[in-house]
């Protein structure tokens, strides 16, 4: 009884105020509030809302929805809280629709705790309520919370819709969760929905299962470009570039127009395979999107990684808008292709433009220094990156500096820097030091670095081979046999040298010791003739690269048939004069092949670009863009 009396006392001012206001006055107040809300006049709307509250009045849900939208557009968190307090004032309960709008407001403000509080206060929740919260937690990478809410939703008898599943799928990080959700989707009969299929394909691809993604894709005829974009992007993302391009051709045959997302994935695939001609065809499709920043960035990257610097410069110079990715891509591309000085000049232009470098930019700058032996410049950029740009050095930055110091013969400084790393050196870092030791002939340190690499990456065939070569050079035959035994026991085999060349939109592969190419006899005969001509002008096969050549293609009897020499010869036979010969190789080019390519470029009057895992070499008129420093 006492509680009821207390409540009546609290209500008395409101009741008194209501009595003093006629229905006409109340209508005028409500109309005024509604007008301010729809006019998006936030200050006046809030004052009118206070007046309504003092008289115990509430407007309709649609009007409050407009007010909340106004708060969102102004990022007015405090004002949004005032609206929420008003809606729940004195025990008032907003309609389900309006509570959902409130949840969405807090989600947009990134205030998930407040959103969940509103959610918990709701006496009734529908699929929109649940999906909004699940989507919010998914976007914030709180996957477990999103899954827990989905389970609670099902227990309360609310059926998820396509947006619920597509939201939670995109943040999955465990394949077991994806499988469980996939079963639920099939049970609900939602597997044919465009958004659900697209989300399933995306998540399978993200978790490294493109074949499962393809199974989802092939389950039914696809009538939507969104799903095509997802499957092509999924294969490109997983470096299944051949399959990505095959799917792109299927998409074109099915009558779909290539969109920005599709073309970005196609360019990524062309970049991975260094398919310049196909990349140029994709460029034709991109022209209609004119100044699309993402596509232009992908184009610059593709041209740089296909070794076509003139085209990369042309796209870069024609861009009206550039971001940090644009500048970083071009700087790194120039550095990788041997144009280090131009890369550093471009970095200065980037700073002058007002674009702030990020850590990738600095990697490109240090890469340029490393590939040109610019020791003082490298130290300057490395030591000043934190002070000038607020960037803490990470493994990639240390790796560039260790490579630069090692090539400069300063192995002690390289080891010192490696030991000073704030992060633990990984296999790549030790592999960088190993490469420097081999160049400088420090076999003691090389042996130590090789053992560190194998410790961190026990299946690295290349490092086993290097270590075996080190022992062989020192005539430690017992150690050589021990290494070979370990490789046999672990099932590790040396990766054979392989080179690829694109001719008339077809990829031709050449592998050392492989005779399967239909023109291999003619290629070898042509190569023999070329070598004989070179010997006539003083060429002598260099066999002293035992400790500087990856994977052991160094013996004299195999030197003449290194895969890149076979690919070059095939290019000379099939590509017209004036056409640049572009070759991609899986292993680092050896010293003998480097000399051979310089001589061939002069003797045959051809431009040759070779891309190995480390960098690009542009051979022309007997010279290489690396300046023989690699």
C-alpha positions in Angstrom: 0.0 0.0 0.0 2.8 2.3 0.9 4.5 1.6 -2.5 1.3 2.5 -4.4 1.0 5.8 -2.4 4.6 6.7 -3.3 3.9 6.1 -7.0 0.8 8.2 -6.9 2.8 11.1 -5.4 5.3 10.8 -8.2 2.6 10.9 -10.8 0.6 13.8 -9.3 2.7 16.6 -11.0 2.3 14.9 -14.3 -1.4 14.3 -13.8 -1.9 17.9 -12.7 0.0 19.1 -15.7 -2.1 17.0 -18.1 -5.3 18.3 -16.5 -4.1 21.9 -17.1 -3.5 21.2 -20.8 -6.4 20.8 -23.2 -6.3 18.2 -25.9 -5.7 21.0 -28.4 -2.6 22.2 -26.5 -1.3 18.6 -26.4 -1.8 18.2 -30.1 0.1 21.5 -30.7 3.0 20.3 -28.5 3.2 17.0 -30.4 2.9 18.6 -33.8 5.7 21.1 -32.9 8.0 18.2 -31.7 7.2 16.2 -34.8 8.0 19.1 -37.1 11.4 19.7 -35.4 12.3 16.0 -35.7 11.5 15.8 -39.4 13.3 19.1 -40.0 16.3 17.5 -38.3 16.6 20.5 -35.9 18.2 18.6 -33.0 18.4 21.4 -30.4 14.7 22.5 -30.8 13.5 18.9 -31.0 15.2 18.1 -27.7 13.7 21.1 -26.0 10.3 20.1 -27.3 10.9 16.6 -26.1 11.6 17.9 -22.6 8.3 19.8 -22.7 6.5 16.6 -23.7 8.1 14.7 -20.9 7.1 17.3 -18.3 3.5 16.9 -19.4 3.7 13.1 -19.6 3.3 13.0 -23.4 4.9 10.7 -25.9 4.9 11.0 -29.7 4.6 8.2 -32.2 7.4 5.8 -32.9 8.0 7.1 -36.5 8.8 10.6 -35.1 11.2 9.2 -32.5 12.9 7.2 -35.2 13.5 10.4 -37.1 15.0 12.0 -34.0 17.3 9.1 -33.4 18.4 9.2 -37.0 19.2 12.9 -36.5 21.4 12.0 -33.4 23.2 9.3 -35.5 23.9 11.7 -38.4 25.4 14.3 -35.9 27.2 11.6 -33.9 25.4 13.0 -31.0 25.9 10.4 -28.3 24.8 12.5 -25.3 21.6 13.6 -27.1 20.9 9.9 -28.1 21.1 9.0 -24.4 18.6 11.7 -23.6 16.2 10.3 -26.1 16.6 6.8 -24.6 15.9 8.1 -21.1 12.8 9.9 -22.3 11.5 6.8 -24.0 11.8 4.8 -20.8 10.8 7.6 -18.5 8.5 6.7 -15.7 8.0 3.1 -16.8 7.1 3.9 -20.4 8.0 1.1 -22.8 8.8 2.0 -26.4 7.4 -0.2 -29.2 9.5 -3.1 -30.5 10.3 -1.2 -33.7 11.6 1.8 -31.8 13.7 -0.3 -29.4 15.4 -1.9 -32.5 16.1 1.6 -33.8 17.7 2.5 -30.4 19.9 -0.7 -30.5 21.0 0.3 -34.0 21.9 3.8 -32.8 24.2 2.4 -30.1 25.7 -0.1 -32.6 26.5 2.8 -35.0 28.1 4.7 -32.1 30.1 1.6 -31.3 28.6 1.4 -27.8 27.9 -2.3 -27.7 27.3 -2.4 -24.0 24.6 0.2 -24.2 23.1 -1.6 -27.2 23.0 -4.9 -25.3 21.4 -3.1 -22.3 18.6 -1.9 -24.5 18.4 -5.4 -26.0 18.2 -7.0 -22.5 15.4 -4.6 -21.4 13.1 -5.6 -24.3 10.2 -7.7 -23.2 9.8 -9.0 -26.7 12.6 -9.4 -29.4 12.2 -10.2 -33.0 14.6 -11.3 -35.7 15.7 -7.7 -36.3 16.7 -7.3 -32.7 18.7 -10.5 -32.6 20.3 -9.9 -36.0 21.4 -6.3 -35.2 23.2 -7.5 -32.1 24.7 -10.6 -33.8 25.9 -8.4 -36.7 27.4 -5.9 -34.3 29.4 -8.5 -32.4 30.5 -10.1 -35.7 31.8 -6.8 -37.1 33.7 -6.2 -33.8 35.3 -9.7 -34.2 33.7 -10.9 -31.0 32.8 -14.2 -32.8 32.1 -16.2 -29.6 29.6 -13.6 -28.4 27.9 -13.6 -31.8 27.6 -17.4 -31.8 26.3 -17.4 -28.2 23.6 -14.9 -29.2 22.7 -17.1 -32.3 22.2 -20.1 -30.0 20.0 -18.1 -27.6 18.0 -16.8 -30.5 17.3 -20.4 -31.7 16.4 -21.4 -28.2 13.8 -18.6 -27.9 12.2 -19.9 -31.1 13.2 -17.0 -33.3 14.2 -18.1 -36.8 17.4 -16.5 -38.2 17.1 -14.9 -41.6 19.6 -14.5 -44.4 21.1 -11.4 -42.8 21.6 -13.2 -39.5 23.6 -16.0 -41.1 25.6 -13.8 -43.5 26.6 -11.5 -40.6 27.8 -14.2 -38.3 29.5 -16.2 -41.1 31.9 -13.4 -42.1 33.6 -13.2 -38.8 34.0 -17.0 -38.3 37.6 -18.0 -37.5 37.1 -21.7 -36.9 36.1 -24.2 -39.6 34.0 -26.2 -37.1 31.8 -23.1 -36.5 31.4 -22.7 -40.3 30.4 -26.3 -40.7 27.8 -26.0 -37.9 26.4 -22.8 -39.5 26.3 -24.4 -42.9 24.1 -27.2 -41.5 21.8 -24.6 -40.0 21.5 -22.7 -43.2 20.6 -25.9 -45.1 18.0 -26.8 -42.4 16.4 -23.4 -42.8 16.4 -23.7 -46.6 18.5 -20.5 -47.0 21.4 -22.0 -49.0 20.2 -20.5 -52.3 20.1 -16.9 -51.0 22.7 -14.7 -52.7 24.0 -13.1 -49.5 24.2 -16.4 -47.7 26.0 -18.1 -50.5 28.4 -15.2 -50.9 29.2 -15.2 -47.2 29.8 -18.9 -47.2 32.1 -18.6 -50.2 33.9 -15.7 -48.5 34.5 -17.5 -45.2 35.6 -20.8 -46.8 38.1 -18.8 -48.9 39.3 -16.8 -45.9 40.0 -20.0 -43.9 42.0 -21.4 -46.8 39.4 -23.8 -48.2 38.7 -22.6 -51.7 37.6 -26.0 -52.9 34.7 -26.0 -50.3 33.9 -22.5 -51.6 33.7 -23.9 -55.1 31.4 -26.7 -54.0 29.0 -24.1 -52.6 29.3 -22.1 -55.8 28.6 -25.1 -58.0 25.6 -26.3 -56.1 23.3 -24.3 -58.3 23.2 -21.9 -61.2 24.5 -18.5 -60.2 22.3 -15.6 -61.3 24.0 -12.8 -59.4 27.3 -11.0 -59.8 27.9 -10.9 -56.1 28.4 -14.6 -55.9 30.7 -14.6 -58.9 32.8 -11.8 -57.2 33.1 -13.9 -54.1 34.3 -17.1 -55.7 36.8 -15.3 -58.0 38.1 -13.2 -55.1 38.3 -16.3 -52.9 40.6 -18.2 -55.3 42.7 -15.1 -56.0 43.0 -14.5 -52.2 44.4 -18.1 -51.8 46.9 -17.6 -54.7 44.9 -20.1 -56.8 45.3 -17.7 -59.6 44.8 -20.1 -62.5 41.4 -21.2 -61.1 40.5 -17.6 -60.4 41.1 -16.7 -64.1 39.2 -19.7 -65.3 36.2 -18.7 -63.2 36.5 -15.2 -64.6 36.2 -16.6 -68.1 33.2 -18.7 -67.0 31.6 -15.5 -65.6 32.1 -13.7 -68.9 30.7 -16.6 -70.9 27.7 -16.6 -68.6 27.0 -13.0 -69.7 28.0 -11.1 -66.5 29.7 -7.8 -66.7 33.0 -7.4 -64.7 32.6 -5.1 -61.7 35.2 -3.3 -59.7 35.5 -6.2 -57.2 35.9 -8.8 -59.9 38.5 -6.8 -61.8 40.5 -6.2 -58.5 40.6 -10.0 -58.0 41.5 -10.6 -61.7 44.4 -8.1 -61.4 45.6 -9.9 -58.3 45.6 -13.2 -60.2 47.5 -11.7 -63.1 50.0 -10.2 -60.7 50.5 -13.6 -59.0 51.1 -15.3 -62.4 52.9 -12.2 -63.9 50.5 -12.4 -66.8 51.1 -9.0 -68.3 49.0 -9.5 -71.5 46.0 -10.7 -69.6 46.5 -7.8 -67.1 46.4 -5.4 -70.0 43.1 -6.9 -71.2 41.7 -6.3 -67.7 43.0 -2.7 -67.9 40.7 -2.2 -70.9 37.7 -3.1 -68.7 38.9 -0.8 -66.0 39.0 2.3 -68.2 35.2 2.7 -67.9 35.6 3.1 -64.1 37.9 6.0 -64.8 39.4 7.2 -61.5 38.6 4.3 -59.2 41.4 4.5 -56.5 41.3 0.8 -55.6 41.4 -0.4 -59.2 44.2 2.1 -60.1 46.2 0.9 -57.1 45.8 -2.7 -58.2 46.9 -1.7 -61.7 50.1 0.0 -60.5 50.8 -3.1 -58.4 50.2 -5.5 -61.4 52.4 -3.5 -63.8 55.2 -3.2 -61.2 55.1 -6.9 -60.4 55.0 -7.8 -64.1 58.1 -5.7 -64.5 56.4 -3.2 -66.8 57.6 0.0 -65.1 56.6 2.3 -68.0 53.0 1.2 -67.7 53.1 1.5 -63.9 54.4 5.0 -64.2 51.8 5.9 -66.7 48.9 4.8 -64.5 50.5 6.4 -61.4 51.1 9.8 -63.1 47.5 9.8 -64.5 45.9 9.3 -61.1 44.0 12.3 -59.8 43.7 10.8 -56.4 46.5 8.9 -54.5 46.6 7.5 -51.1 49.4 5.9 -49.0 48.8 2.6 -50.7 49.4 4.2 -54.2 52.7 5.8 -53.1 53.9 2.7 -51.2 53.1 0.4 -54.1 55.0 2.6 -56.6 58.0 3.1 -54.3 58.3 -0.7 -53.6 57.8 -1.5 -57.3 60.6 0.8 -58.3 62.9 -0.6 -55.6 62.1 -4.3 -56.6 62.8 -3.5 -60.2 66.2 -2.0 -59.5 65.3 1.7 -59.7 66.3 2.5 -56.2 67.3 6.1 -56.7 64.0 6.9 -58.4 62.2 5.1 -55.5 63.8 7.4 -53.0 63.1 10.5 -55.0 59.4 9.4 -55.2 59.4 9.0 -51.4 60.5 12.7 -51.1 57.6 13.6 -53.5 55.2 11.6 -51.3 56.3 13.6 -48.2 56.0 16.9 -50.1 52.4 15.9 -51.1 51.4 15.7 -47.4 50.8 11.9 -47.5 52.0 10.3 -44.3 54.1 7.2 -44.8 53.1 3.9 -43.1 55.2 1.0 -42.2 54.9 -0.6 -45.7 56.2 2.6 -47.2 59.3 2.5 -45.1 59.8 -1.2 -46.0 59.9 -0.1 -49.6 62.3 2.7 -48.9 64.7 0.4 -47.0 64.3 -2.2 -49.7 65.5 0.4 -52.2 68.5 1.2 -50.0 69.2 -2.5 -49.6 69.1 -3.3 -53.4 71.4 -0.4 -54.2 73.8 -0.7 -51.3 72.9 2.7 -49.9 74.2 2.1 -46.4 74.1 5.6 -45.0 70.7 6.3 -46.4 69.4 3.0 -45.1 70.6 3.8 -41.6 69.1 7.3 -41.7 65.7 6.1 -42.7 65.8 3.2 -40.2 66.9 5.3 -37.3 64.5 8.1 -38.0 61.3 6.2 -38.8 60.1 6.3 -35.2 61.0 9.9 -34.5 59.7 11.4 -37.9 56.7 9.1 -38.6 55.9 7.4 -35.3 56.5 4.0 -36.9 58.1 1.2 -34.8 60.5 -1.0 -36.7 59.1 -4.6 -37.3 60.7 -7.7 -38.8 60.5 -6.5 -42.4 62.4 -3.3 -41.5 65.1 -5.3 -39.6 65.3 -7.8 -42.5 66.0 -5.0 -45.0 68.8 -3.5 -42.8 70.3 -6.9 -42.1 70.4 -7.6 -45.9 71.9 -4.1 -46.5 74.6 -4.5 -43.8 75.4 -8.1 -45.0 75.8 -7.1 -48.6 78.1 -4.2 -47.5 80.3 -6.8 -45.7 79.3 -5.6 -42.3 78.3 -9.0 -40.9 79.2 -8.1 -37.3 76.8 -5.1 -37.5 74.1 -7.3 -39.1 74.4 -9.8 -36.2 74.4 -7.1 -33.7 71.2 -5.6 -35.2 69.6 -9.0 -35.3 70.3 -9.5 -31.6 68.8 -6.0 -30.8 65.5 -6.8 -32.5 62.5 -6.0 -30.3 60.7 -8.9 -31.8 62.0 -12.5 -32.0 63.8 -13.1 -35.3 61.9 -15.5 -37.5 63.1 -18.0 -40.2 62.9 -15.2 -42.8 65.2 -13.0 -40.8 67.8 -15.8 -40.3 67.5 -16.7 -44.0 68.4 -13.1 -44.8 71.5 -13.3 -42.7 72.3 -16.7 -44.3 72.2 -15.1 -47.7 74.5 -12.3 -46.7 77.0 -14.8 -45.2 77.1 -16.8 -48.4 77.7 -13.7 -50.4 80.6 -12.7 -48.1 82.0 -16.2 -47.8 81.6 -16.4 -44.0 80.9 -20.1 -43.8 81.1 -20.3 -39.9 78.3 -17.7 -39.5 76.4 -19.2 -42.5 76.3 -22.6 -40.8 75.0 -21.0 -37.6 72.3 -19.1 -39.5 71.3 -22.1 -41.5 70.8 -24.2 -38.4 68.6 -21.4 -37.0 66.5 -21.4 -40.1 66.0 -25.2 -39.9 65.2 -25.0 -36.2 62.4 -22.5 -37.0 61.4 -24.0 -40.4 62.3 -27.8 -40.4 60.9 -28.4 -43.9 62.8 -25.6 -45.7 64.5 -27.7 -48.5 66.6 -24.7 -49.7 68.3 -24.2 -46.4 69.2 -27.9 -46.1 70.7 -27.7 -49.5 72.7 -24.6 -48.6 74.0 -26.3 -45.4 74.9 -29.4 -47.3 76.8 -27.3 -49.8 78.6 -25.5 -46.9 79.8 -28.9 -45.5 80.7 -30.1 -49.0 82.8 -27.0 -49.6 84.6 -27.7 -46.3 84.9 -31.4 -47.2 82.8 -32.4 -44.1 81.4 -35.4 -45.9 80.0 -37.0 -42.7 77.9 -33.8 -42.1 76.8 -33.8 -45.8 75.5 -37.4 -45.4 73.8 -36.5 -42.2 72.0 -33.6 -43.8 70.9 -35.8 -46.8 69.7 -38.5 -44.4 67.6 -36.0 -42.4 66.1 -34.8 -45.7 65.2 -38.3 -46.7 63.8 -39.1 -43.3 61.5 -36.0 -43.4 60.6 -36.6 -47.0 62.1 -33.3 -48.0 63.2 -32.9 -51.7 65.1 -30.1 -53.4 62.8 -27.9 -55.4 63.8 -28.1 -59.0 64.5 -24.8 -60.8 61.4 -23.8 -62.9 60.8 -20.8 -65.1 57.7 -19.6 -66.8 57.2 -17.5 -69.9 54.0 -16.1 -71.4 53.7 -16.4 -75.2 50.4 -15.6 -77.0 48.5 -15.7 -73.7 49.8 -19.2 -73.0 52.1 -20.1 -70.1 55.1 -22.3 -71.0 57.0 -23.9 -68.1 60.6 -25.1 -68.2 62.1 -27.3 -65.5 65.7 -28.4 -65.2 65.9 -32.0 -66.3 62.4 -32.1 -67.7 61.9 -33.0 -71.3 58.1 -32.7 -71.6 57.9 -29.4 -73.5 56.9 -30.2 -77.1 59.7 -28.0 -78.4 62.4 -29.0 -75.9 64.7 -30.5 -78.6 64.6 -27.4 -80.7 65.0 -25.1 -77.6 68.1 -27.0 -76.5 69.6 -26.9 -80.0 69.0 -23.2 -80.2 70.5 -22.7 -76.7 73.6 -24.7 -77.7 74.1 -22.4 -80.7 73.7 -19.3 -78.5 76.2 -20.6 -75.9 78.7 -21.4 -78.7 78.3 -17.8 -80.1 78.8 -16.4 -76.6 81.9 -18.5 -76.0 83.2 -17.1 -79.3 83.1 -13.6 -77.7 84.7 -14.7 -74.4 81.9 -16.2 -72.3 83.0 -18.8 -69.8 80.4 -20.7 -67.7 81.0 -19.7 -64.1 80.9 -22.7 -61.7 82.0 -20.9 -58.6 78.5 -20.1 -57.4 78.1 -23.3 -55.3 77.5 -21.2 -52.2 75.7 -18.4 -53.9 73.1 -20.3 -55.9 69.9 -21.6 -54.3 68.8 -25.2 -54.8 72.1 -26.4 -56.4 71.7 -25.6 -60.1 75.4 -24.9 -60.1 77.2 -27.8 -61.7 78.8 -27.1 -65.1 76.9 -29.9 -66.9 73.6 -28.4 -65.8 74.5 -24.7 -66.1 73.7 -24.7 -69.8 70.2 -26.1 -69.1 69.1 -23.9 -66.2 65.4 -23.3 -66.5 65.7 -19.6 -67.1 68.1 -20.2 -70.0 65.6 -22.5 -71.6 62.8 -20.0 -71.1 64.9 -17.2 -72.6 65.8 -19.3 -75.7 62.1 -20.2 -76.2 61.3 -16.5 -76.0 63.9 -15.7 -78.6 62.4 -18.3 -80.9 58.8 -17.3 -80.5 58.5 -13.6 -79.6 58.9 -11.0 -82.3 61.9 -8.7 -82.3 61.1 -5.6 -80.1 58.9 -7.6 -77.8 60.2 -7.7 -74.2 60.9 -11.2 -73.0 59.4 -11.7 -69.5 60.4 -14.7 -67.4 59.3 -15.7 -63.9 61.5 -18.0 -61.9 60.9 -19.9 -58.6 64.5 -19.7 -57.4 67.1 -17.0 -57.2 69.0 -16.4 -60.4 72.5 -17.7 -60.2 75.6 -15.7 -61.0 76.3 -17.6 -64.3 72.8 -17.0 -65.6 73.1 -13.4 -64.7 76.2 -13.0 -66.8 74.6 -15.1 -69.6 71.4 -12.9 -69.7 73.5 -9.7 -69.9 75.4 -11.1 -72.9 72.3 -12.4 -74.5 70.6 -9.1 -74.3 73.5 -7.4 -76.1 74.1 -10.2 -78.6 70.4 -10.6 -79.5 69.5 -6.9 -79.1 66.6 -7.8 -76.8 65.2 -6.5 -73.6 64.7 -9.2 -71.0 63.0 -9.0 -67.6 63.3 -11.9 -65.1 61.5 -12.0 -61.8 62.9 -14.3 -59.1 61.7 -14.6 -55.5 64.0 -11.8 -54.4 63.7 -9.1 -57.1 63.4 -8.1 -60.8 66.3 -7.9 -63.2 65.9 -5.8 -66.4 68.5 -6.8 -68.9 69.2 -4.5 -71.9 72.3 -3.8 -74.1 74.5 -6.0 -71.9 73.5 -4.3 -68.6 71.2 -5.2 -65.7 69.1 -2.8 -63.7 70.5 -4.2 -60.5 74.0 -2.9 -61.4 75.3 -6.4 -60.6 74.4 -5.7 -56.9 72.0 -8.4 -55.8 
